Amino acid sequence: MQPPIETDILAVGAGAAGLIAAIALARTGHRVALVGRKPPPLPGRTVALFEGSLQLLEQFDLRAMLDPATSPISAPVRAMRIIDDTGSPFRAATGYFEAEEIGLDAFGLNVPNDDIVQALARVAENIDNLETLEAFVADYAFGDDGVVATLDDGRRVRCRLIVAGDGRNSLARRTAGIEATEWSYPQTAITLILRHRRAHHDTTTEYHTRSGPFTFVPMPPLPDAPYRSSLVWLVGPGEAKRLLALPREKLGERIADQAHHRFGACEIEGDIGAFPMGGMRTKAVSAPRLMLVGEACHVFPPLAAQGLNLGIRDSVDAARALEGVDISDARALSQAIQSFEDSRRADIDLRTQAVDLLNRSLISGLPPVDFLRGFGMSAVSAIGPLRRAVLREGVSPHLSRFLGPLMKLAPVARR
Ligand SMILES: Cc1cc2nc3c(=O)[nH]c(=O)nc-3n(C[C@H](O)[C@H](O)[C@H](O)COP(=O)(O)OP(=O)(O)OC[C@H]3O[C@@H](n4cnc5c(N)ncnc54)[C@H](O)[C@@H]3O)c2cc1C
């Protein structure tokens, strides 16, 4: 048998969260190996990354590759429009929010998932103290003084710590026995890229409908297509089937209708994606010699563009907790893992609950719930200081730091 590959930290998963964790850990000086294979394409999927996340990426030299001035992959989001299209008698007033209100040029950037993963993988390949292993982990043996991961090609890796960004079915999480609660929503997200006749003015337009959000997010122009957006459309599974069976031209017309012709005629570009919606939260984000990042420890529907923004904070907090730590010292390592656990809990719980609540309030159809949602959204739009506080919290979270101790006392109800 071949001797195992030796490293200090094994980052698992070549999706965005695993790659960012591996790069951030290597750039803080640790010897890291990253195991994973290039993920299959995610048709029509983009991620809106907020300014707070971009600032975190900047600390690890990962922002410039997304800058629209030099890179054609991203588009700025300078304003957000939220339209209550539920037809409820308690409809919220339309909200229109500009990044300028909170002193920013843009709330963030919209980037295709596949492009960000590809750009991160290129960076990872060129870092000396980061070795990339093209394989999957097939098995973990967690021990008192280290972990041995067996790869699906038979190689073994011995390390002190696993940082797992191995997605919602995380083998690392299951092997370490971290409990997870999962649930599903009666929704499928249809995702695609559109060319449209009228300008988006760098504005995200989110219609709240009875089946969930229907959201246009700006995409960069092409020489023959000045106005492009990505679309995320949450509909019931039956409706998703019907829509996906339509000829592309008809689906484009159906989308233009659903958007009340705000963007004019719509033409679909490239492949169309369909993703069943679900949620997941875990009892912890760590175990001895293990930290979880990204969807390995939280999953929720794409409302308010929170998923990967949260995943970036997981990955960066993992690197920060381990910065300057001698991970061969078991006590120092376990303290760093505890500090990671403490730093992540409230942020994850707050986002998971807020997104779940908003999503359920849209699809419930109950008048009192409509009333509360309509009232809350209208208040956020109308009351200046509240409006700016909510915008700041969305773009660069602070609230969870205050709520941390309270949320520890009142854990989220289990479903
Ligand atoms: C429709 C939609 C729209 C969204 N929009 C936004 C948005 O605007 N903004 C935002 O912030 N978020 C958004 N999200 C969420 C975001 O896309 C996800 O949070 C993010 O892509 C998850 O990345 P990840 O790296 O955690 O997981 P994944 O992308 O699932 O990556 C996990 C990786 O681990 C690999 N892996 C699994 N098991 C193993 C193993 N044993 N060994 C090695 N590798 C393994 C997998 O192959 C995969 O490549 C959206 C989600 C959806 C569904």
Ligand as a Chemical Component Dictionary entry (heavy atoms), coordinates in Angstrom:
data_LIG
# 
_chem_comp.id                   LIG 
_chem_comp.type                 NON-POLYMER 
_chem_comp.pdbx_formal_charge   0 
_chem_comp.three_letter_code    LIG 
# 
loop_
_chem_comp_atom.comp_id 
_chem_comp_atom.atom_id 
_chem_comp_atom.alt_atom_id 
_chem_comp_atom.type_symbol 
_chem_comp_atom.charge 
_chem_comp_atom.model_Cartn_x 
_chem_comp_atom.model_Cartn_y 
_chem_comp_atom.model_Cartn_z 
_chem_comp_atom.pdbx_ordinal 
LIG C1  C1  C 0 -31.556 28.971 -7.813 1  
LIG C2  C2  C 0 -30.503 29.375 -6.827 2  
LIG C3  C3  C 0 -30.042 30.693 -6.813 3  
LIG C4  C4  C 0 -29.082 31.096 -5.880 4  
LIG N1  N1  N 0 -28.685 32.404 -5.854 5  
LIG C5  C5  C 0 -27.787 32.793 -4.931 6  
LIG C6  C6  C 0 -27.355 34.148 -4.854 7  
LIG O1  O1  O 0 -27.795 34.992 -5.642 8  
LIG N2  N2  N 0 -26.455 34.495 -3.900 9  
LIG C7  C7  C 0 -25.962 33.588 -3.019 10 
LIG O2  O2  O 0 -25.143 33.946 -2.172 11 
LIG N3  N3  N 0 -26.331 32.289 -3.067 12 
LIG C8  C8  C 0 -27.221 31.873 -3.996 13 
LIG N4  N4  N 0 -27.595 30.564 -4.060 14 
LIG C9  C9  C 0 -26.947 29.600 -3.158 15 
LIG C10 C10 C 0 -25.594 29.160 -3.723 16 
LIG O3  O3  O 0 -25.717 28.772 -5.076 17 
LIG C11 C11 C 0 -25.041 28.007 -2.900 18 
LIG O4  O4  O 0 -25.015 28.408 -1.549 19 
LIG C12 C12 C 0 -23.628 27.632 -3.300 20 
LIG O5  O5  O 0 -23.539 27.381 -4.675 21 
LIG C13 C13 C 0 -23.201 26.408 -2.512 22 
LIG O6  O6  O 0 -21.824 26.207 -2.701 23 
LIG P1  P1  P 0 -21.060 25.080 -1.867 24 
LIG O7  O7  O 0 -19.653 25.137 -2.339 25 
LIG O8  O8  O 0 -21.360 25.207 -0.422 26 
LIG O9  O9  O 0 -21.755 23.709 -2.313 27 
LIG P2  P2  P 0 -21.708 22.952 -3.702 28 
LIG O10 O10 O 0 -21.703 23.910 -4.832 29 
LIG O11 O11 O 0 -22.769 21.923 -3.638 30 
LIG O12 O12 O 0 -20.274 22.260 -3.695 31 
LIG C14 C14 C 0 -20.001 21.096 -2.989 32 
LIG C15 C15 C 0 -18.921 20.349 -3.752 33 
LIG O13 O13 O 0 -18.457 19.274 -2.957 34 
LIG C16 C16 C 0 -18.261 18.167 -3.812 35 
LIG N5  N5  N 0 -18.281 16.948 -3.005 36 
LIG C17 C17 C 0 -19.342 16.324 -2.450 37 
LIG N6  N6  N 0 -18.946 15.218 -1.788 38 
LIG C18 C18 C 0 -17.606 15.146 -1.939 39 
LIG C19 C19 C 0 -16.623 14.222 -1.503 40 
LIG N7  N7  N 0 -16.947 13.149 -0.785 41 
LIG N8  N8  N 0 -15.331 14.449 -1.839 42 
LIG C20 C20 C 0 -14.977 15.545 -2.568 43 
LIG N9  N9  N 0 -15.874 16.436 -3.012 44 
LIG C21 C21 C 0 -17.173 16.246 -2.702 45 
LIG C22 C22 C 0 -19.404 18.252 -4.811 46 
LIG O14 O14 O 0 -19.098 17.478 -5.974 47 
LIG C23 C23 C 0 -19.437 19.748 -5.066 48 
LIG O15 O15 O 0 -18.570 20.116 -6.103 49 
LIG C24 C24 C 0 -28.570 30.151 -4.955 50 
LIG C25 C25 C 0 -29.027 28.836 -4.964 51 
LIG C26 C26 C 0 -30.000 28.442 -5.880 52 
LIG C27 C27 C 0 -30.528 27.029 -5.860 53 
# 
loop_
_chem_comp_bond.comp_id 
_chem_comp_bond.atom_id_1 
_chem_comp_bond.atom_id_2 
_chem_comp_bond.value_order 
_chem_comp_bond.pdbx_ordinal 
LIG C1  C2  SING 1  
LIG C2  C3  SING 2  
LIG C2  C26 DOUB 3  
LIG C3  C4  DOUB 4  
LIG C4  N1  SING 5  
LIG C4  C24 SING 6  
LIG N1  C5  DOUB 7  
LIG C5  C6  SING 8  
LIG C5  C8  SING 9  
LIG C6  O1  DOUB 10 
LIG C6  N2  SING 11 
LIG N2  C7  SING 12 
LIG C7  O2  DOUB 13 
LIG C7  N3  SING 14 
LIG N3  C8  DOUB 15 
LIG C8  N4  SING 16 
LIG N4  C9  SING 17 
LIG N4  C24 SING 18 
LIG C9  C10 SING 19 
LIG C10 O3  SING 20 
LIG C10 C11 SING 21 
LIG C11 O4  SING 22 
LIG C11 C12 SING 23 
LIG C12 O5  SING 24 
LIG C12 C13 SING 25 
LIG C13 O6  SING 26 
LIG O6  P1  SING 27 
LIG P1  O7  DOUB 28 
LIG P1  O8  SING 29 
LIG P1  O9  SING 30 
LIG O9  P2  SING 31 
LIG P2  O10 DOUB 32 
LIG P2  O11 SING 33 
LIG P2  O12 SING 34 
LIG O12 C14 SING 35 
LIG C14 C15 SING 36 
LIG C15 O13 SING 37 
LIG C15 C23 SING 38 
LIG O13 C16 SING 39 
LIG C16 N5  SING 40 
LIG C16 C22 SING 41 
LIG N5  C17 SING 42 
LIG N5  C21 SING 43 
LIG C17 N6  DOUB 44 
LIG N6  C18 SING 45 
LIG C18 C19 SING 46 
LIG C18 C21 DOUB 47 
LIG C19 N7  SING 48 
LIG C19 N8  DOUB 49 
LIG N8  C20 SING 50 
LIG C20 N9  DOUB 51 
LIG N9  C21 SING 52 
LIG C22 O14 SING 53 
LIG C22 C23 SING 54 
LIG C23 O15 SING 55 
LIG C24 C25 DOUB 56 
LIG C25 C26 SING 57 
LIG C26 C27 SING 58 
# 
